[in-house]
Amino acid sequence: MPRSSRALFRRWIAGGLLLAGATVVSAQSVEAQTVEFRGGGFFSFTSQCQAEGWEGTVYASARYRPPGVGSNGPSTRFSVFFPLFYATSFVLQSGNLTAAYKTVDGGGLGSQLWVYPTKPRMRVTLRSPSAVNASTEAVRLKGQINGFDNVRNCVVDFDVSLTRRP
């Protein structure tokens, strides 16, 4: 093979390998993205919640990051954004929320940021679909948070519908 043909052949092979490598990296990047669902729903408070001013049923925005999907890591994250200047977030450090109550880390942001000194408990009684992955487009979650806003026996029932955000 003449010298110029060999050089052209090497460039062609190198270009093909570069393209193949870029395709693999691109495919891995898609899988490694954070998978988050955003939407909203209704939050209903028991009478014990009145100690901190929570009562009745309100609509709020919500975010949900399921564990082990994309680059989310092992934790489950659920955040709520109420319309009257308050946000709260809950983290199960490892695993999925199930129908059994699990102790979670929680905190809020109103006039200041604080971590709830008493850890709330949370459960999800309905997740549809039951298995969430990187291609899931929408999720519905129903469940309860016990010890909401650091109020003993304050139970919040929630029902949210969320769509995947890239």
Wavefront OBJ file of the C-alpha trace (Angstrom):
o trace
v 0.000 0.000 0.000
v 1.480 3.407 -0.922
v 2.477 5.675 1.930
v -0.355 8.200 1.293
v -2.926 5.387 1.228
v -1.651 4.024 4.546
v -1.881 7.470 6.146
v -5.409 7.921 4.796
v -6.385 4.452 6.043
v -4.986 5.224 9.542
v -6.913 8.513 9.662
v -10.077 6.713 8.587
v -9.624 4.081 11.329
v -8.783 6.745 13.935
v -11.824 8.790 12.899
v -14.062 5.730 13.166
v -12.708 4.889 16.617
v -13.177 8.499 17.734
v -16.776 8.485 16.491
v -17.479 5.160 18.214
v -15.953 6.453 21.455
v -18.004 9.650 21.299
v -21.168 7.609 20.768
v -20.436 5.476 23.845
v -19.662 8.549 25.988
v -22.825 10.243 24.721
v -24.961 7.194 25.570
v -23.399 7.005 29.040
v -24.042 10.724 29.588
v -27.744 10.280 28.864
v -27.980 7.445 31.391
v -25.930 9.327 33.984
v -28.163 12.411 34.146
v -30.134 13.280 37.253
v -33.702 12.008 36.918
v -36.198 14.277 38.618
v -39.979 14.505 38.503
v -41.798 17.804 39.066
v -45.450 18.648 39.432
v -47.848 19.122 42.274
v -50.786 17.857 44.213
v -52.805 18.076 47.370
v -51.583 17.977 50.961
v -54.140 17.395 53.753
v -53.261 18.112 57.393
v -54.600 16.470 60.563
v -55.793 18.632 63.476
v -52.468 18.130 65.307
v -50.786 20.203 62.574
v -52.668 23.339 63.648
v -49.993 23.910 66.306
v -47.824 25.326 63.499
v -50.644 26.810 61.436
v -51.170 23.934 58.994
v -54.796 23.005 58.407
v -57.187 21.736 55.787
v -56.065 20.770 52.309
v -53.719 22.845 50.157
v -52.221 22.533 46.692
v -48.423 22.683 46.479
v -45.656 22.054 43.958
v -43.411 19.036 44.490
v -40.169 17.468 43.290
v -39.219 13.787 43.521
v -35.850 12.130 42.854
v -36.069 8.338 42.994
v -33.014 6.345 44.085
v -30.714 4.507 41.698
v -32.022 6.153 38.530
v -29.538 7.961 36.287
v -27.001 9.671 38.558
v -29.409 10.081 41.494
v -27.453 7.870 43.877
v -28.995 5.751 46.657
v -31.195 8.379 48.348
v -34.870 9.209 47.806
v -35.597 12.949 47.791
v -39.032 14.580 48.086
v -39.495 18.348 48.297
v -42.648 20.442 48.669
v -43.064 24.119 47.778
v -46.108 25.694 49.411
v -47.605 28.857 47.937
v -47.216 30.957 51.087
v -43.451 31.266 51.370
v -42.474 27.889 52.797
v -40.596 24.917 51.391
v -39.743 21.609 53.007
v -37.657 18.637 51.958
v -37.316 15.021 53.044
v -34.473 12.586 52.333
v -34.377 8.834 52.852
v -30.618 8.261 52.790
v -30.829 4.883 51.072
v -33.578 2.997 49.290
v -37.176 3.528 48.257
v -40.061 4.755 50.337
v -42.587 1.942 50.756
v -45.947 1.436 52.494
v -44.110 1.009 55.816
v -43.110 4.210 57.603
v -39.387 5.001 57.340
v -37.452 7.613 59.288
v -36.243 10.419 57.013
v -34.156 13.550 57.360
v -36.293 16.656 57.029
v -36.007 20.389 57.068
v -37.709 23.559 56.001
v -37.140 27.033 54.670
v -39.409 29.882 55.680
v -37.896 32.891 57.409
v -34.787 30.774 57.988
v -33.312 27.408 57.043
v -33.526 24.681 59.658
v -33.286 20.927 60.060
v -36.105 19.284 62.000
v -34.641 18.188 65.368
v -37.164 15.328 65.559
v -36.903 13.119 62.498
v -40.194 12.699 60.650
v -41.388 9.377 59.262
v -42.648 8.998 55.733
v -44.279 6.356 53.585
v -45.547 5.978 50.026
v -48.755 3.958 49.813
v -49.069 4.247 46.012
v -46.376 4.689 43.372
v -47.556 4.459 39.800
v -45.791 3.024 37.976
v -44.427 0.868 40.783
v -40.949 0.720 39.193
v -39.491 4.074 38.124
v -36.570 4.199 35.685
v -34.796 6.698 33.405
v -37.455 6.347 30.689
v -40.467 6.832 32.994
v -42.352 9.941 31.862
v -44.799 10.466 34.747
v -45.225 9.314 38.345
v -48.092 9.495 40.814
v -47.261 9.291 44.511
v -49.648 8.983 47.443
v -48.448 8.754 51.000
v -48.068 10.263 54.437
v -45.562 12.281 56.418
v -45.785 11.845 60.203
v -44.079 14.525 62.295
v -44.400 17.167 59.583
v -42.797 20.548 60.392
v -41.416 19.029 63.587
v -44.935 18.763 65.076
v -45.507 15.538 67.011
v -48.347 13.456 65.496
v -48.915 15.984 62.701
v -49.745 13.739 59.755
v -49.936 14.999 56.194
v -51.617 12.938 53.492
v -50.310 13.751 50.023
v -51.312 12.860 46.472
v -49.055 14.280 43.746
v -48.728 13.857 39.982
v -45.291 14.530 38.532
v -43.606 14.528 35.111
v -39.952 13.826 34.317
v -37.687 16.807 33.777
v -34.378 16.397 31.985
l 1 2 3 4 5 6 7 8 9 10 11 12 13 14 15 16 17 18 19 20 21 22 23 24 25 26 27 28 29 30 31 32 33 34 35 36 37 38 39 40 41 42 43 44 45 46 47 48 49 50 51 52 53 54 55 56 57 58 59 60 61 62 63 64 65 66 67 68 69 70 71 72 73 74 75 76 77 78 79 80 81 82 83 84 85 86 87 88 89 90 91 92 93 94 95 96 97 98 99 100 101 102 103 104 105 106 107 108 109 110 111 112 113 114 115 116 117 118 119 120 121 122 123 124 125 126 127 128 129 130 131 132 133 134 135 136 137 138 139 140 141 142 143 144 145 146 147 148 149 150 151 152 153 154 155 156 157 158 159 160 161 162 163 164 165 166
